[in-house]
């Protein structure tokens, strides 16, 4: 329900959804300013953390209003909705790849779509996609979210009643995440793009922050101020290492399995963000940028749209700019302007998609209910006698 939504959470989620799209565009200029450029975490950690926060808020509100059974039923339905969104994303990715191949555009993006495997082994590839054994480009976060939705009837009540036990269990699962990942269905040895046994820790952090908020007294204490200083030191050190000392990109398995240094980097940033929320800055910014809030309010639909938008933008930039082995090599002013122009176009498309989804939702809610339901609602039994 709208009354249970957090303006700040929707704002952060809207920003993150757009950043995810920009970060998956090879020639993006704005991606050089996003989180991964100066921290050992990126938009994925923020997105999953906010997902845990929103899940805890939605589950508890529904459980209080309609009971735990109805809340559990709703999250099973939510898992099915996420699976359908995954299938839609996969369909869009495959369709895009087939179009790119048909018009003979040479781009490495084609390999990410799974089209070569589909054409070589159509039945096997389709079965792998349906069973989550193969999860192409940008779709891999959705199966993980489906797992979290199915687990919500267990994890949310546990985090509410016994937060320390929930955190300890989450930490133990995170520590055993790599061997546990072998239990997941996967068509290749690399496994899922996001190991849910690892990333559940970030989801649990979000749930605990919603269900077990720190008291105003603690946030105003000397201990909290010291934690803020420590967080600043961590953030500055991470930025210095990333910007000045790091020469090779981070190995993919560190993100796939949520390495400890990524958790530390995120926690420091999250603490500083929480201070900004507490001071009211984020609320004021969100109220001046309601379009970003709208993106966050339609997260699943905007994520699916963003997958297609990012592929379009990436292919466009790779087509118009010189490349070598799939990496843009032109650093001229023209390349900068091309990348920035595409970035601006991506942002406009994401905001427009969110506005479209919001308009459709308002139109559906404004439609009159069916006559039968109106009759049932208006019916009042009359005593005889």
Residue pairs with C-beta under 8 A, 6 or more apart in sequence:
1 61
4 57
4 58
4 61
5 57
5 297
6 53
6 57
7 283
7 286
7 287
7 293
8 277
8 282
8 283
8 286
9 50
9 53
9 54
9 296
10 286
10 293
10 296
10 297
11 282
11 285
11 286
11 289
11 292
11 293
11 296
12 46
12 50
12 273
12 282
12 296
13 47
13 50
13 54
13 295
13 296
13 299
14 291
14 292
14 293
14 294
14 295
14 296
14 297
14 302
14 354
15 292
15 296
16 43
16 46
16 47
16 50
17 47
17 295
17 296
17 299
17 302
17 303
17 306
17 350
18 292
18 295
18 306
18 346
18 347
18 350
19 31
19 34
19 35
19 43
20 43
20 44
20 47
20 303
20 306
20 310
21 306
21 309
21 310
21 313
21 346
21 350
22 28
22 30
22 31
22 34
22 310
22 343
22 346
23 31
23 34
23 36
23 42
23 43
24 138
24 310
24 314
25 31
25 310
25 313
25 314
25 317
25 339
25 342
25 343
25 346
26 314
26 317
26 318
26 326
26 327
26 328
27 314
27 317
27 318
27 321
27 328
27 335
27 338
27 339
27 342
28 313
28 317
28 339
28 342
28 343
28 346
29 336
29 339
29 340
29 343
30 340
30 343
31 37
31 343
34 42
34 43
35 41
35 42
35 43
35 46
35 269
36 42
36 43
37 242
37 243
38 238
38 239
38 242
38 243
39 235
39 238
39 239
39 242
39 265
39 266
39 269
40 238
40 242
40 250
40 261
40 262
40 264
40 265
41 262
41 263
41 265
41 266
41 269
42 255
44 141
44 194
44 255
45 202
45 258
45 262
45 266
46 266
47 141
48 141
48 144
48 199
48 202
48 203
48 206
49 202
49 203
49 205
49 206
49 209
49 266
49 270
50 206
51 145
51 148
51 203
51 206
52 148
52 202
52 203
52 204
52 205
52 206
52 207
52 209
52 210
53 206
53 207
53 209
53 210
54 206
54 210
55 75
55 148
55 149
55 152
55 156
55 203
55 206
55 207
56 156
56 159
56 160
56 206
56 207
56 210
56 211
57 210
59 71
59 75
59 152
59 153
59 156
60 71
60 156
60 160
60 211
62 70
62 71
62 74
63 70
63 71
63 156
63 157
68 153
68 157
71 153
72 152
72 153
75 149
75 150
75 152
75 153
76 149
76 150
78 149
78 152
79 146
79 147
79 149
79 150
81 300
82 142
82 145
82 146
82 149
82 300
83 142
83 143
83 146
85 142
85 300
85 301
85 303
85 304
86 132
86 135
86 139
86 142
86 143
86 146
87 130
88 304
89 138
89 139
89 142
89 303
89 304
89 307
90 114
90 129
90 136
90 139
92 304
92 307
92 308
93 112
93 113
93 114
93 136
93 137
93 138
93 139
93 307
93 308
93 311
94 113
94 114
94 115
94 118
94 136
96 113
96 308
96 311
96 312
97 109
97 110
97 113
97 114
97 115
97 118
98 115
100 107
100 109
100 110
100 113
100 115
100 315
101 110
101 115
105 315
105 319
107 314
107 315
107 318
107 319
107 326
108 318
108 326
109 137
109 311
109 314
109 315
109 318
110 116
112 136
112 137
113 136
113 137
113 311
114 125
114 129
114 134
114 136
114 137
117 125
117 134
118 125
118 126
125 134
127 133
128 134
128 187
129 135
129 136
131 185
132 143
132 184
132 185
132 192
133 185
133 186
133 187
134 187
134 188
135 142
135 143
135 192
135 193
137 307
137 311
138 306
138 307
138 310
138 311
139 307
140 192
140 193
140 194
141 193
141 194
141 303
142 303
143 192
143 196
144 192
144 194
144 196
144 199
147 196
147 200
148 155
148 196
148 200
148 203
151 200
155 166
155 200
155 203
155 204
155 207
156 207
156 211
158 165
158 166
158 169
159 166
159 204
159 207
159 208
159 211
159 212
160 211
160 212
163 208
163 211
163 212
166 204
166 207
166 208
167 204
167 208
170 200
170 201
170 204
171 201
173 180
173 197
173 200
173 201
174 197
174 198
174 200
174 201
174 258
176 197
177 195
177 197
177 198
177 257
177 258
178 195
178 198
178 257
180 195
180 197
181 191
181 192
181 195
181 197
181 198
181 257
182 191
184 191
184 192
184 195
184 196
186 192
190 256
191 256
192 256
193 256
194 256
195 256
195 257
195 258
198 256
198 257
198 258
199 258
201 258
201 263
202 258
202 263
202 266
205 267
205 270
209 274
214 224
218 224
219 278
227 271
228 271
228 272
228 275
230 268
231 267
231 268
231 269
231 271
231 272
232 268
232 272
234 264
234 265
234 268
235 265
235 268
235 269
235 272
238 265
238 268
254 261
254 262
255 262
273 282
276 282
277 283
286 292
286 293
291 351
291 354
291 355
292 351
294 351
294 354
294 355
294 358
295 302
295 350
295 351
295 354
297 354
297 358
298 354
298 357
298 358
298 361
301 353
301 354
301 357
302 350
302 353
302 354
302 357
305 349
305 350
305 353
306 350
309 346
309 349
309 350
309 353
310 346
313 342
313 343
313 345
313 346
316 342
317 328
317 338
317 339
317 342
318 326
318 328
320 338
321 328
321 330
321 335
321 338
321 339
322 328
322 329
322 330
323 329
328 335
368 374
369 377
